[in-house]
């Protein structure tokens, strides 16, 4: 009897093992595979061109150091997860509006709002290049430009430059900037172009801080904004995509950003 048991047990053990292996394999085949969503945000990087990866098939344009595109792509960002600050140092919750904060001071007055921030980036670029004679913005009151050269009176210090900007912020807005800039077809937009609407009483503006294209000529962009009350520039999420993909496809029709809706008729260019 013992010998009989001795021969049966090994057979029983090996039979169970083979059956279990088969069942595991069948179960594994029936379990849905979890596909991780691709993230285009590199949390450890601190400039735009490094923080944000482009989707497969898209490629950024190459810019030299004197071009507006280079300036924008190389804007410094605050540490990932930092909250936007208002002019009074209170913090703006993320609320799926933004994913990054551009590391630029905005002063302590309620002036650095939406159109002001787009003008500020354009002016900062020209100031960095010492193209002082090209820095000018039209006032709402009369539609005429106010030139930095006239304001500076040969004082091109950072302190005087900021005084000029706050002077502009006080008397220019979305309405005056929309009238100042040239319209551009959405198919022809470039980095640095803006979406802008003038409203009653308020409008809004956002600026392209990065752009990429695929071989078919399709374009995607990153958009940045300030808002009301005055606040730091922020890179916007795209409410129509996963939060890990802030890129906007450039196309005809509505362009929904987290805090404003534009259309493809709202594109303006500095050129």
SVG drawing of the C-alpha trace seen along z (x, -y; Angstrom):
<svg xmlns="http://www.w3.org/2000/svg" viewBox="-19 -112 42 114">
<polyline fill="none" stroke="black" stroke-width="0.4" points="0.0,0.0 2.8,-2.4 4.5,-1.7 1.3,-2.5 1.0,-5.8 4.7,-6.5 4.1,-6.3 0.9,-8.2 2.0,-11.3 4.7,-12.4 2.2,-12.0 -0.4,-14.1 2.1,-16.9 3.3,-17.2 -0.2,-17.1 -1.3,-20.0 1.7,-22.0 1.0,-21.6 -2.6,-22.5 -1.9,-25.6 0.6,-26.8 -1.9,-26.5 -4.6,-28.3 -2.2,-31.2 -1.3,-31.5 -5.0,-31.6 -5.8,-34.1 -2.9,-36.4 -4.1,-36.4 -7.6,-37.4 -6.3,-40.3 -6.5,-43.7 -3.1,-45.2 -2.6,-48.6 -1.2,-51.1 0.6,-54.0 -0.3,-57.4 2.6,-59.2 3.7,-62.3 5.2,-65.3 6.2,-67.1 9.7,-66.5 9.3,-67.6 13.0,-68.0 13.8,-70.4 13.6,-74.2 13.4,-75.8 10.6,-75.4 12.5,-73.5 13.6,-70.9 10.5,-70.7 8.2,-69.9 8.7,-67.0 7.0,-67.0 4.7,-64.2 6.1,-61.5 6.3,-62.7 6.6,-66.4 9.8,-68.5 10.6,-71.9 12.0,-74.7 15.7,-75.6 16.3,-79.2 19.5,-81.2 20.1,-83.1 19.0,-86.4 15.5,-85.2 12.3,-85.6 11.7,-81.8 14.9,-81.1 14.1,-83.6 10.7,-82.0 11.8,-78.4 14.5,-79.2 12.4,-81.0 13.2,-79.9 10.5,-78.0 10.0,-77.7 10.3,-74.3 7.6,-71.9 4.5,-72.1 5.1,-75.8 1.8,-77.8 1.3,-81.0 1.5,-84.1 -0.7,-87.2 0.8,-90.7 -0.1,-90.7 1.8,-87.3 -1.4,-85.3 -1.4,-82.0 -3.6,-80.9 -4.7,-77.2 -3.8,-75.0 -7.4,-73.8 -6.2,-72.2 -5.5,-75.6 -1.7,-75.5 1.2,-73.1 4.2,-75.5 5.1,-79.0 7.5,-81.2 10.2,-82.6 9.8,-86.4 9.0,-89.1 5.7,-91.0 6.0,-93.8 3.6,-94.6 0.8,-96.4 -2.3,-95.0 -1.0,-95.8 0.7,-92.6 -2.5,-91.1 -3.2,-89.2 -2.3,-91.6 0.4,-93.2 2.2,-89.8 2.3,-89.3 3.7,-92.8 6.2,-92.2 7.6,-89.1 8.0,-90.9 9.6,-93.9 11.9,-91.7 13.2,-90.0 13.9,-93.3 15.4,-94.8 17.7,-91.8 18.8,-92.3 19.3,-96.0 16.9,-96.8 15.5,-99.7 14.1,-101.6 11.7,-98.7 10.0,-98.7 6.7,-100.6 3.1,-99.9 0.0,-101.9 -2.2,-103.4 -6.0,-102.9 -6.7,-106.6 -5.4,-107.7 -4.0,-104.6 -0.6,-106.2 2.7,-104.4 4.7,-105.2 8.4,-104.5 10.8,-103.2 13.5,-105.5 11.4,-108.5 10.6,-107.4 14.2,-106.3 16.0,-109.5 19.2,-107.5 18.6,-105.6 18.3,-102.0 18.7,-100.5 16.5,-97.6 14.8,-99.8 13.8,-102.5 12.8,-99.8 10.4,-98.3 9.0,-101.8 8.3,-102.1 6.5,-98.7 4.3,-99.7 3.5,-102.9 2.4,-100.8 0.5,-98.4 -1.5,-101.3 -2.7,-102.7 -2.6,-99.8 -4.8,-96.7 -6.3,-93.9 -8.3,-96.4 -5.3,-98.6 -3.0,-95.7 -5.5,-93.9 -5.6,-97.1 -1.8,-97.5 -1.0,-94.0 -1.5,-92.4 -3.9,-89.5 -2.4,-86.2 -4.1,-83.1 -3.9,-80.2 -2.0,-78.1 0.8,-80.6 1.3,-81.3 4.8,-81.2 6.2,-81.1 5.5,-84.4 2.1,-85.0 -0.9,-85.6 -4.6,-84.9 -6.4,-88.0 -10.0,-89.2 -11.1,-92.5 -14.3,-92.4 -16.8,-94.6 -15.5,-95.3 -12.7,-92.7 -10.8,-90.7 -8.0,-88.2 -4.7,-87.3 -2.4,-84.3 0.9,-83.8 2.6,-80.9 5.8,-80.1 6.7,-77.0 5.8,-75.4 6.4,-72.1 5.5,-70.7 5.2,-67.3 6.1,-66.3 2.5,-67.1 2.9,-70.6 0.5,-70.2 1.4,-72.5 1.1,-72.2 1.8,-75.0 2.3,-75.7 0.3,-78.6 1.1,-81.0 -1.0,-83.6 -1.3,-86.0 -4.8,-86.9 -6.8,-89.0 -5.9,-90.1 -2.2,-90.6 -0.3,-87.3 2.7,-85.4 2.9,-84.0 1.8,-80.4 2.0,-77.5 -1.6,-76.4 -3.0,-72.9 -5.1,-71.9 -8.6,-71.1 -9.3,-68.8 -6.4,-66.5 -4.9,-64.5 -3.2,-66.7 0.2,-65.3 -0.2,-66.7 -0.4,-70.5 0.1,-70.9 -2.7,-72.5 -3.3,-71.5 -3.5,-74.5 -6.6,-74.2 -9.7,-76.1 -12.5,-76.8 -12.7,-77.2 -9.7,-77.2 -10.7,-76.4 -8.2,-77.3 -8.9,-76.7 -10.1,-80.3 -11.1,-81.6 -12.4,-80.5 -10.9,-81.9 -11.4,-81.2 -8.9,-80.8 -9.9,-84.3 -8.2,-85.7 -4.6,-85.1 -2.3,-88.2 1.4,-88.5 4.2,-90.9 5.6,-90.9"/>
</svg>
